[in-house]
Amino acid sequence: MAQRSVLGKFPQVDHHQALGNLGDVYEDIHNTLRLPWVAFGIRVLSQFPHFIPDAWAALKPQISTRYAEYGADPRPP
């Protein structure tokens, strides 16, 4: 029996597919988190076009703090 990827079961909006406001939000996520990707959960929830911009607007102030930045820094062993 052939194994299918779990990712194939969840429709999602990848960065190159995100247009307009969603594309702007994806770009802001990249710049704010300094990551080259948008998390899988966000890409899947982007199927609901009005959800991600509102959710990101609520989350960004919480994640854009020195405390969050410090928590994301690698720690020596």
N, CA, C and O of each residue as an XYZ file, in Angstrom:
308
protein
N       0.834     -1.164      0.000
C       0.000      0.000      0.000
C       0.893      1.247      0.000
O       1.807      1.358      0.817
N       0.629      2.172     -0.907
C       1.432      3.387     -1.032
C       1.084      4.364      0.085
O      -0.082      4.546      0.432
N       2.105      4.976      0.632
C       1.909      5.981      1.673
C       1.669      7.340      1.018
O       2.392      7.730      0.101
N       0.660      8.052      1.490
C       0.413      9.406      1.006
C       0.840     10.402      2.072
O       0.707     10.153      3.270
N       1.343     11.509      1.619
C       1.775     12.547      2.535
C       0.584     13.134      3.280
O      -0.480     13.344      2.698
N       0.766     13.395      4.551
C      -0.265     14.050      5.346
C      -0.538     15.439      4.781
O      -1.673     15.912      4.823
N       0.489     16.094      4.255
C       0.318     17.439      3.725
C      -0.687     17.472      2.585
O      -1.371     18.479      2.401
N      -0.791     16.391      1.815
C      -1.727     16.334      0.708
C      -3.180     16.315      1.155
O      -4.078     16.580      0.356
N      -3.416     16.007      2.412
C      -4.778     15.934      2.937
C      -5.313     17.289      3.369
O      -6.516     17.439      3.580
N      -4.445     18.269      3.502
C      -4.838     19.583      3.993
C      -4.592     20.633      2.923
O      -3.437     20.936      2.622
N      -5.638     21.194      2.345
C      -5.410     22.277      1.382
C      -4.779     23.454      2.105
O      -5.111     23.740      3.255
N      -3.875     24.130      1.427
C      -3.173     25.243      2.054
C      -2.806     26.288      1.014
O      -2.816     26.015     -0.187
N      -2.485     27.473      1.479
C      -2.055     28.567      0.616
C      -0.574     28.784      0.874
O      -0.190     29.276      1.935
N       0.261     28.417     -0.096
C       1.697     28.637      0.023
C       2.024     30.102     -0.252
O       1.193     30.844     -0.778
N       3.233     30.509      0.106
C       3.616     31.912     -0.027
C       3.479     32.400     -1.465
O       2.994     33.508     -1.694
N       3.891     31.608     -2.418
C       3.816     32.053     -3.815
C       2.370     32.135     -4.318
O       2.124     32.709     -5.378
N       1.422     31.577     -3.585
C       0.006     31.630     -3.952
C      -0.745     32.745     -3.223
O      -1.855     33.106     -3.614
N      -0.150     33.280     -2.181
C      -0.823     34.285     -1.358
C      -0.805     35.629     -2.080
O       0.254     36.159     -2.417
N      -1.989     36.162     -2.307
C      -2.120     37.421     -3.025
C      -2.788     38.466     -2.141
O      -3.428     38.131     -1.144
N      -2.638     39.711     -2.507
C      -3.329     40.805     -1.820
C      -2.984     40.883     -0.349
O      -1.818     40.798      0.036
N      -4.011     41.048      0.468
C      -3.832     41.201      1.913
C      -3.142     39.989      2.529
O      -2.290     40.139      3.405
N      -3.508     38.778      2.074
C      -2.872     37.574      2.618
C      -1.383     37.552      2.276
O      -0.564     37.171      3.112
N      -1.030     37.951      1.070
C       0.380     38.033      0.686
C       1.138     39.025      1.555
O       2.280     38.777      1.942
N       0.496     40.151      1.860
C       1.120     41.153      2.742
C       1.327     40.581      4.145
O       2.362     40.811      4.771
N       0.343     39.840      4.628
C       0.460     39.227      5.961
C       1.579     38.195      5.959
O       2.385     38.161      6.889
N       1.644     37.359      4.941
C       2.727     36.368      4.852
C       4.086     37.073      4.876
O       5.004     36.631      5.567
N       4.214     38.163      4.125
C       5.479     38.902      4.083
C       5.801     39.483      5.457
O       6.955     39.467      5.885
N       4.791     39.991      6.144
C       4.993     40.532      7.493
C       5.404     39.431      8.465
O       6.239     39.658      9.341
N       4.828     38.248      8.318
C       5.224     37.114      9.159
C       6.694     36.777      8.914
O       7.450     36.562      9.861
N       7.093     36.730      7.648
C       8.506     36.466      7.316
C       9.415     37.492      7.987
O      10.407     37.135      8.622
N       9.068     38.759      7.840
C       9.923     39.825      8.368
C       9.923     39.873      9.889
O      10.967     40.104     10.499
N       8.789     39.662     10.497
C       8.698     39.732     11.951
C       9.414     38.564     12.622
O      10.175     38.751     13.572
N       9.161     37.363     12.117
C       9.747     36.167     12.734
C      11.121     35.817     12.170
O      11.811     34.940     12.690
N      11.507     36.510     11.105
C      12.802     36.264     10.435
C      12.955     34.782     10.077
O      13.977     34.153     10.350
N      11.900     34.254      9.458
C      11.892     32.864      9.009
C      11.660     32.831      7.504
O      10.975     33.702      6.969
N      12.216     31.843      6.815
C      12.018     31.768      5.356
C      10.720     31.072      4.964
O      10.495     30.833      3.777
N       9.864     30.742      5.918
C       8.616     30.043      5.612
C       7.495     30.608      6.475
O       7.727     31.359      7.423
N       6.287     30.226      6.120
C       5.113     30.492      6.955
C       4.682     29.136      7.485
O       4.610     28.167      6.729
N       4.402     29.061      8.755
C       4.089     27.796      9.411
C       2.911     27.079      8.747
O       1.981     27.708      8.243
N       2.977     25.755      8.762
C       1.957     24.908      8.155
C       0.555     25.251      8.651
O      -0.378     25.343      7.853
N       0.400     25.438      9.947
C      -0.910     25.756     10.510
C      -1.486     27.042      9.945
O      -2.688     27.127      9.694
N      -0.647     28.030      9.744
C      -1.104     29.294      9.161
C      -1.492     29.094      7.706
O      -2.507     29.619      7.251
N      -0.677     28.328      6.971
C      -0.990     28.068      5.555
C      -2.312     27.330      5.401
O      -3.068     27.610      4.470
N      -2.604     26.394      6.294
C      -3.860     25.652      6.225
C      -5.034     26.563      6.598
O      -6.059     26.562      5.917
N      -4.890     27.327      7.659
C      -5.971     28.219      8.087
C      -6.204     29.359      7.101
O      -7.226     30.041      7.175
N      -5.269     29.569      6.182
C      -5.435     30.602      5.162
C      -6.526     30.249      4.167
O      -6.873     31.066      3.314
N      -7.073     29.045      4.263
C      -8.243     28.689      3.455
C      -9.444     29.555      3.850
O     -10.404     29.688      3.092
N      -9.373     30.133      5.033
C     -10.411     31.045      5.520
C      -9.819     32.451      5.431
O      -9.178     32.911      6.375
N     -10.030     33.138      4.301
C      -9.253     34.335      3.966
C      -9.292     35.469      4.985
O      -8.344     36.252      5.057
N     -10.347     35.579      5.765
C     -10.409     36.694      6.721
C      -9.802     36.342      8.073
O      -9.606     37.226      8.907
N      -9.507     35.087      8.300
C      -9.021     34.665      9.608
C      -7.566     35.085      9.859
O      -7.266     35.698     10.884
N      -6.673     34.760      8.935
C      -5.238     34.972      9.165
C      -4.888     36.444      9.381
O      -4.154     36.736     10.324
N      -5.368     37.392      8.565
C      -5.021     38.796      8.851
C      -5.450     39.240     10.253
O      -4.697     39.929     10.940
N      -6.648     38.851     10.678
C      -7.106     39.231     12.019
C      -6.318     38.515     13.107
O      -5.961     39.118     14.120
N      -6.047     37.231     12.900
C      -5.279     36.462     13.884
C      -3.858     37.004     14.001
O      -3.332     37.121     15.108
N      -3.230     37.336     12.874
C      -1.869     37.870     12.906
C      -1.858     39.247     13.574
O      -0.936     39.558     14.328
N      -2.866     40.069     13.306
C      -2.942     41.391     13.941
C      -3.015     41.257     15.460
O      -2.459     42.085     16.182
N      -3.689     40.229     15.944
C      -3.783     39.997     17.391
C      -2.502     39.393     17.960
O      -2.113     39.716     19.083
N      -1.849     38.525     17.201
C      -0.661     37.824     17.690
C       0.615     38.650     17.587
O       1.474     38.570     18.465
N       0.750     39.436     16.533
C       2.015     40.152     16.286
C       2.486     40.996     17.476
O       3.669     40.933     17.809
N       1.630     41.778     18.132
C       2.123     42.561     19.275
C       2.668     41.689     20.409
O       3.562     42.108     21.144
N       2.131     40.488     20.548
C       2.584     39.585     21.608
C       3.924     38.939     21.254
O       4.744     38.666     22.131
N       4.130     38.703     19.987
C       5.320     37.983     19.539
C       6.464     38.942     19.201
O       7.610     38.522     19.036
N       6.142     40.228     19.101
C       7.136     41.241     18.759
C       7.651     41.944     20.006
O       7.772     43.169     20.025
N       7.950     41.184     21.036
C       8.439     41.756     22.292
C       9.860     41.260     22.564
O      10.295     40.250     22.011
N      10.559     41.973     23.410
C      11.901     41.522     23.809
C      11.837     40.165     24.496
O      12.726     39.332     24.322
N      10.793     39.946     25.270
C      10.626     38.673     25.970
C      10.534     37.516     24.969
O      11.196     36.493     25.144
N       9.719     37.676     23.925
C       9.584     36.635     22.905
C      10.898     36.472     22.145
O      11.307     35.353     21.835
N      11.550     37.578     21.851
C      12.830     37.528     21.134
C      13.874     36.777     21.980
O      14.608     35.934     21.464
N      13.932     37.085     23.254
C      14.859     36.422     24.148
C      14.551     34.928     24.225
O      15.469     34.108     24.233
N      13.283     34.571     24.282
C      12.885     33.170     24.353
C      13.242     32.390     23.096
O      13.430     31.175     23.150
N      13.336     33.082     21.969
C      13.651     32.410     20.714
C      15.150     32.249     20.502
O      15.572     31.463     19.654
N      15.964     32.986     21.263
C      17.418     32.886     21.106
C      17.927     31.523     21.546
O      17.442     30.963     22.529
N      18.902     30.988     20.823
C      19.469     29.686     21.254
C      20.207     29.841     22.583
O      20.830     30.868     22.853
N      20.122     28.817     23.384
C      20.798     28.791     24.692
C      21.990     27.835     24.622
O      21.924     26.787     23.980
N      23.045     28.203     25.274
C      24.173     27.259     25.316
C      23.785     26.022     26.119
O      22.978     26.114     27.044
N      24.346     24.879     25.778
C      24.021     23.635     26.514
C      24.456     23.657     27.949
O      24.245     22.683     28.672
